[in-house]
Amino acid sequence: MKLAKRALYEDDVFECSVSQTVPISLGDNELPVEINCETDVDDKMGDKVFRLTGDTDTFFEGIDISHGDVTIRVPFKFVERNEINLSDESSNEIIITYTGNDRKRRNLAETIGTLHVLVVRVSRDSSTSRRVAQSAVQLSTDFFGDNQNLKTIYDDCSGGKLEIVEATGNNIVNGVIDLQAPSNICSMDYSEVGDWALEEIDYLFREGSTAKIDYKMIVMPNDNCVDFRGAAAWAQVSKTITWYQSQYASYPVTQVHELAHNLGAKHSGAPNENGVFKQYLDGNGYMSNKPRWNDEGSKMCFNAPKLWYFDWWSSYNELVVPTGDITTRTLIPLADVQRLDNTNNSLSSYRMILKMKSTFIIFNRAKGINSGVRRDENKVVITDQSGNTQVSKWIVALSEGETYRYNNWSDDGNSLVIKVTNIDIGSSENYLDKASIQIYVENGPKRPAPQTSSPTKSPTFKPTNSPSFSPSSTPTRSPTLSPTTSPVQNDIIEYEYDEYITNRNANPDTCTDFIPRGHVKWYDSDGPVYDCEWYGSDERYCAQYGNHYSNWGYTANEACCVCKR
C-alpha cells in the first residue's frame, strides 16, 4: 500500500459513511443489496469501502440509509479483511454518529450540472485471466466517444442539463487511468479490488492535486477471476463509486444503470406473468435490466418516476390533486419535449409527467431518444414510487379508450379514475404526438366554482331582513361562465421572473399580485376563472387550494396578495 498514513491499532476508531450497494444481473434472479461503509479520503485510512455484515436491518432499524448520509464510528478491532461485522458485541461499540435528519447536510446527488467521470482500468495484461479485455483507449471510446454510451445517453435524456465529461489529471488519458493489478487479484472480490484501486488513486491524487474527479467507475477482470457475487456490476446509491466486470463494462445498460444508482435512483420493477413483483422487469427505462446487452444498448431513457426526480424537465411536469371534478390534461412524450424545448414552438399547454401522491403518468411514445423502449410502446403508462431513492412499481399501460381505477385512493373508499380519451400519433418524427387523459376521484369532493354574479356597486335603499340566497355547502367546481372562443393556454414557462415577479414573501399590505408576461392577470392551471379574485372570494380557498394548481411556476399562495394576509 502506497499511502503515507500511520499504522492502525485495535484501539483506533474511524468514521465511515453508510450506503446501499446494489447489483445489476442479466436475468430475473434478484441479488441481495449490500450495505457498505466508506471512509473519507481525508481520513487516516484513506478512501476505503467496507462491507457491513451481520444483522444490518436491526442495527439500522428506523433509519433511512438510502440517501448515503448516515455515518457510524467503528473501532478498528471489528474490521476483518474488508468487512465490518455487526455482531451482538460490536453493535454495542459501533456508534451511529449522524442519521441524516438535518436536511442541510443531506448527501443528495446533483443531477444537473457537469460530472467528471474517471474510468479506472485495473488489469494485469500479462495474464489472460487477470486482464481487462478492453484497452484504455477502447474504454474511453465506449464510455465517452461512440454514438451510444454513458455520455450521450445522459446528454440526450437530460436535454444537456447533465453533462458527463472525462476526468482530468496526471496519468489520466481521455478520462481513463490504467492501473497494474496486484498479482493476487483473482483471490479478491470486487470491493477488495475496488479498495486497492481507491488507495492507488488516493496516492496519485493526494492533497495538492489539480485532478478533477467526481465519480469513479472501476473496471476489473471478469468473474472467473474476481468474485462479483453473481452480478454484472455494482453501484453505491447516492455515492460516487461503481464496479464492473470487463465483459459488461462497455455496455450502456451497465454504464447508465449504475451511474443512475449513484444519482440516487433504484430499480424499476413490475409483476411477472404470475403476478410476482420483480425489480428489473419494467423495460420502460434504464433502471431495469431490459435494455439490450451489447455495445449499442437501447435508445431509451428512464421511466416516469426516475425522470421526475432527476428534475431535468420540471417545467413540463405537474403535481395534480385529484378531486371529484374531471381534470383534463394533454401529455406529450419525452422525445418531443427534448426536440422542441428552447425553440419557438409553444409547449406551454402540455405536460410530460403527472404526479398524484406516489402515482406517476407518462405517454410512453416510442420515437426519437425513446425509440428503443422495451415495453408498452405508444401507451400511457402508470407507475408507483413512494420516494426519490425507492424502487418503482409498474402498475398498468393504457391504450386509447382504456380506463384504470385505483381503488381506495385516499383511504376513504373512493377510487381514482384515469382514462385515456385520445392518442394522436403522427407518421413523421417531427409531428407533435399527444395523449389526452381525464383524472377524477369517484364521489370525491368538488372544487368550488367562482361566483357567477357581481355585487351591486352601491347598497340597496333598505337591506332585506335575511339574505336572498344561501351559499351551497359544497359548491360545484366547474364554472358556469361560458368558455372563451379560443383555447386556454396554461403557460408555465414563457415568462421572465425579473420583469414580472413580486416577492413571494412580500408584505401583503404593500405587495402586488404576480402578473405573468403577456397576460393581464395570474390564474391557476384550471383556467382564467380561478384567479386571485376568485381565491379572495372565500376565506377558505387559499387554505384549501392555494398550494396546488400551479401555473407559470406559481401557486395562489405565492402569486396572490389576498392569500398572504
N, C-alpha and C positions, 0 to 999 in steps of 0.2 A: 504494500500500500504506500502510495507516494505522499499522502497527506502529512504535513508537518504539524501534527496535533499531539498533545501529551497523551500518555497512556491512560487507559481507563481501568478503574479498580472496582471491586464489588460494592464499595460504599458510595460510588459515584451515582448520581442521578442525572437524567436528561429529560427534556420535554420533547414531545413529538405531536404532530397534528394528525388526527384520525380521519380516514376517508374510506369509502367503499371502493373496492376494486372489482370491476365487472368484466366478464368474458364475452367473446362472441364465438359461437361454434357454427359449423356448417349445417347441421341437421336440426331436428326439433328437440334434441337432447338438451335439457336445461342444466347448466353447471351452476354450482353454488357461488354466491357472491362472497368475496373475501374482504376482510376488514384489515386494512393496513394502517401503519402509523409512520409518518415521515418526519425526520429531523430537519431542522432548518440548516441551510448551507453555512450559516454563521455560527452554528452550534459547535462545540468542541469535537463532535463526532463527524462533522461534515454532513453532506446531503445523503441520507440513507433511508431506505424503506424497510420497515419490519412488518412481518405478518403477525396479526393477533390471532392466537388460537385459544381454545377453551370455550367457556360459556359467555360469548360476547353479547348475546341477547340479554341475559340477566345483568351483566355489568353495565350496559348502556340503556337499561330499561327506562323508558320515558324521555330519552334524549334523542333528538334528530341529528344523526351524523351525516346525512346525505349532502349537506352543504359544505362539508370539508372544513369546518371551522371549530371543531371540538378538539381540545388539547388535553393530554394527560402527562403526568410526571411519573417516570419509571425508574426504579433502582436498577442499575446495570446487572445486578446479580440474577435478575429474572430473564435475561436475554440468553438464549441458546441458539447458536448459529445465527440465523436471521429472523428468529421468531421470539415473540413475547407471549408467554403462556399465562392466561388469566385463570389461575387456579384459585382454590379457596385461600391459600396462603398469600399469593401475590396480590389478590384483589384487595386485601387489607392494607397493602402498602402502596399500590399503584393508585394515584390520586387524579381525579378529573379536575383540571385547573380552570377550564373555561368551557362553557356549554353552548356558546353561540347566541345567547339571549339578547346581547347588545347588538342591535341591528347595524350600528355604525361600524362594527368590527366584522361584519359578515364577509366571508371569503367567496363572494359570488363572482363567477367568471364574467369577463367582459365579452359580449357578443357583437359589439360594434367597435370598429377601430382596426388597428394593424397588429397582427400577431407574428412574431419572429419565431419560426419553427426550425429546430435543429434535428436533423435525421442522424442518428448515431449508428454507424455500421460496426458491429462487434464481430470480428471474423478472424479465423486462423487459416489463411488462404492455402497454406502448405498441406492441409489435411482436408480431404473431401467431406468427411462427416462433420468437421468443425468449421466449415466455411459458410459464408453468406453467398448465395448464388449470384446476386446482382453486384456489380461493381459500384463504387461510389458514384461514378458518372451516371450509371443506369438508374440508381436510386434517386438522384437529383432530377432526372428526366421524369421518372414515374411519379414523384411527389409534386413537382413544381412545373414541369416543362411540357408534357404532352397535352393532347386535346381534352382528356377527361381524367382529372386527378383531384387530389385534395384541394389544391389552389383554385382550379377552375370551377369546381362544383360549389364551393363556398362563395366564390365571387358571383356566380350566376344566381344561386338561391337567395343570397342576401342583397342582390342588386348593387354589389360593390361596397356594401356597408361593412362587411367583414373581409379584410384583406389579409391573405396568407402570404407572407414573404419569407425568403430564405434568411436564416440566422447568419450573422456575420461575426468574424473574429479570427484570430490567428489559428491556423490549421483547419479552418472551416472553408471548404471549397463548394460554392454554389449550394449552400445550405446543408452540406453533409460533412461529417467528420469521421475519419477512418481510424478505428482502434484495433490494435493487435490483441486478439482474445487470449485469455490465460490458457495454459496447456490443459488444465483440468476442467475446462468449460463443460464437458459432457457429463460431469458429476454434479452440475448445478441445476437449480430450477430457474425459471425466467426472472424472478425477483432478485435472486442472488447475482445473476449475470447483470441485471439492471443496476444493482448496488455497486458492483465492480466498475461499471461504466460511469456511474454518477461520481464515484470517487476520482476517477481519471479526469472527468470534466471539471470537477471542483478544483483539482490541482492545476489544470491548464488555464482555467479562467478564474483564478483566485482574485483576491482584493486588488484593485487597480486595473483590472482588465477592462477593455472597452468593448468587449463582445456584447452583442445584442441577441439574447436568447430568452424566449418566453415559454416555449413548450419543447419537450424532448421526446422524440419518437425513436425508441431503441429497437433496432433490427438485429436479430441474432440467428444462429443456426436452427434448423428445424427440430421438431420434437423427437426425432430419432437420436438426438444429441441432448438438447436442453429440454427439461421437463416443463411442458406447458399445461399440465393437468387437464388435457383434453380440449383445450381451447386453441383457436387460431391466433388470437391476440387478446390482450388485456388492457384495461384503462382505468385510471383513477377517476372518480366522479368529483367534479368541481375542483380538480387539481391539474397538474401540468405534465404528467408522465404517462406514456403508453408503451407497450411492449409487443413485438411482432415476431412471428416465425418468418423466416426468409421467404418461404414458398407462398405466403399470402400478403407480404408487405407491399407489393406493387399494385394490389387490387384496390380500387376506390371503395369497395364495400367495407374493407377494414380501416382504411385511412379516414374516411369521412365519419364512419360509425364511432371509431374510438375517440377522435377529437371532439365529437359531439358529447361524449361522456365527460371529457374534460370541461366542456362548456356547461355542464350541469344536467344534460338530458339522460334519461334512462330509456329502456327498451319500449318498442311499440308492439303490443301483443293483440291477440284475437283468439276466439274459441276455435278449436279444430272441428272436424266433421262430427265428433262425438260430444261437442259442447264443452270440452275441457280447455280451459284457458292456457295458451302457450305464449311466452314472452316475445317470440320472434315472428309471429305469424302475420302481422299487419304489414303487408307489402306495399303500403302507401307511402313509404319513406325509408330513408337510410338507417333508421333505428330498429328495423327488422333485420333479418339475415336473408331477405329475399332478393335484393339486387344481384345482378349477375356476378359470379365469382370468376372474373377474368380481368385482364389489364384494362379493358374498356369500361367495365361496370355498366350501370344503367343510367339513362338520362332521367333523373328524378331528384326530388329534394327530400322533404320531411312531411309528416302528417300534420294535421291542424294544430294540435296542442304544442308540438315542438316549434312550429313556425310562430305561434302566438308568443311563447315565452322567449324565443330568440329576439323578438321585438324588432325585426327588420322591416316589417310592413304595417306598423301600428296605425298609420293613417287610414288604412283600409280595413281595420278590424273594429268590431263594435261589441261592447258588453250590453246584452239585451236583458231586460227584466220583463219576462212574460206576464201578461195579465189575462183577464177574460176577454179582452178585445183582440182582434186579429192584427198581428204585426206582420206587415209585408216587406220583404227585402229582396233585392236582386243581387245575386252573387256573381262575381266574375273570377276566373281562375288565376292562379299564380302566374302562369305563363304570360297572360295579357297584362297583369299588373306590372310584371318585370319589364315587359316590352314597351309599355306605354307610359310608365311612370316618368315624370320630369319632361314630358312632351307637352304639346299644346292640346292634346286630347283630354277632355274633361271626364274624369272617372269619379267625380265627387259624389255622385248619387248612387254609387255601387259600393259593395262591401266584398272582402275576400274571405274573412273568417268571422263567424258569430260565436260568442261565448255566453252561456247561461249557466251560472254556478260552475260545475265541473264538466259541462257538456259543450262540445265544440262542433261547429258545422262548417264544411268547406265544399266547394264544387271541384271535384277531382278530375278536371279536364286533362286528357292525355294529349298534350301538344307542347311544342317548344321545349323549355327546360324540364318539363314534366312528361315528355312523350314516352318515356320508358317505364312509367309507373307499373307496378307488378300486379295490381288488382283493382277492381272497382273503377275501371276506366269510364270517364264521362258520366259519373253518377255523383249525387250529393251524399257525402259520407259524414256520418255522425260518430264521434269518438268521445270517450270519457277519460279525463285525467284530473286527479284531485289536487295537484300542485306542480310546481316547476320541476322538482327533482323526483318525480314519481313515474312509474310505468303507466303508459296509456293503454286503454282497452277499446278496441274497435267494437262498435255497437251494431251499426247497420249501414247499408248503402242503398239509396233510394233512386229509382228511375222516375221519369215524368209520370205524374198521376198517383204516385205511391205515397202512403202516409205512415208515419211511425208514432206510436203512443208510448210515452214514458209514464208508467203507472206510478201513482202516489208521488207526484213530482215534488210537492212541498210538504210531505208528511201529513197532508190533510185529506187524502183520498182522491184528490183531483189529478187528472192526467195532463201532462204536457203533450200537445199535438204539434207535430212538424209535418207539413205537407209540401211536396214539390208540385207546383202547379204548372210549370213550364220549363223545358230545357231547350235552349236555342243555340244550335251549333252550326257554324258556317263551314263551307268547303275550303276556305282559304285560311292560311296561318295568320293572316292579318285581320281576320274577322273577329270582332269582339264577342266572344261566346258568353252566354248568360244562363243562369238558372234562377227561376223565381220561386220563392218559398213563402209559406204562411206559418206563423207560430202563434199559438194561444194556449191558455190553460182552460180546460173544460170546467165550467161552473166557477171559474176564478173571478176575483174582484175586477171591476172595470174602472178605467181611469176616467175621472170626471171630465165632462165636456166644458168648453168655455161658455160663458153667459151669451145668450143669443139676442139680448136686448140691452140697450144702454139706458142708464138712469136719465131723468129729465135734468136740464141744466139748472132749473130753479124749483124750489119745492112747490107743491100744490097749495092752494089757499088755506086748506084745512086738512090736516092729516086724518086718515081713517083711524078708527079705534083699534083695528088689528091689521096685520099685513094682508095684502090681497092675494098672496100665494105663499106656500111653504116650500122651501127647497127640498128636493128628494134626498133621502139619506144616502143613497149610493147613485149619484148621477152617472149617466152613460158616458163612456169615454169618447165616442165618435161625435164630432161637432155636427150641428145641424146647418151650419153655413154651407152654401153651395161651393163646390170646388172651383178653383181658378181654371181658366180655359187652357192654360199651359201647365205642364207637369212641374211639380215642386222639385227644386234642386236642393237637396240637403247637403250643401257643401261642407266638407270637413278639412280641406287642405289649402284652398285657394284664398289665403289671406296673409297679411303682413302684421305680425304682432306689434312692431314698434310704432306703426302708424295708428292702429285702431284699438290697442289694448288699454284697459284700465287696470289698476292694481286689483288683483284677486282678493286681497285682504283690505281693500280700501275702506276708509271711514264712510259708513252709509250716509252720513249727513252731507258729505261733500262729493261722493262718487257719482259717476255717470254710468249708465248701462253700456256694456260692451256691444259695439256695432261692427259686424264683420264687413270687410271690404266689399264694395259694390252692392250693399244691401241697406235698407233703411232701419232695420232692427234685427236683433238676435231672436231666434226661436229654436225650439229643441228639435230632435231628429224626427218627430212625428208631424212636423209641418208648421206653417206660419201662425195658425190659431193658438199654438202653445207658446206664446211669447212672454215677456216679462210682465205685461199687463195681466195675462191670464194667471200667472203664478201669484200675482198680488191680489187676485180676486177672492181668494180664500186663504185664511191663515194656515190651513193645513197643507197646502200644496207644496210649499218649499221643503217642508219636513218630509213629506211622503215621496215626492218625485224629484226634488232638487238635486240629488246626487246621481241621477240616472238620465237617460235620453240625451247624451252629449251630442252637440253639433258645433262645427268649427272648432273643435277642441275644448269646448266649454260646456259645463252643466249650468243649470239655472242658478245654483248656489254660487257659482263663480261669475256668471255673466250679469245677473240682475241685482240691482241695489236693494230691491224690496226683499230679497232673500238674505241679505246681510244684516238686516236690522234685528 
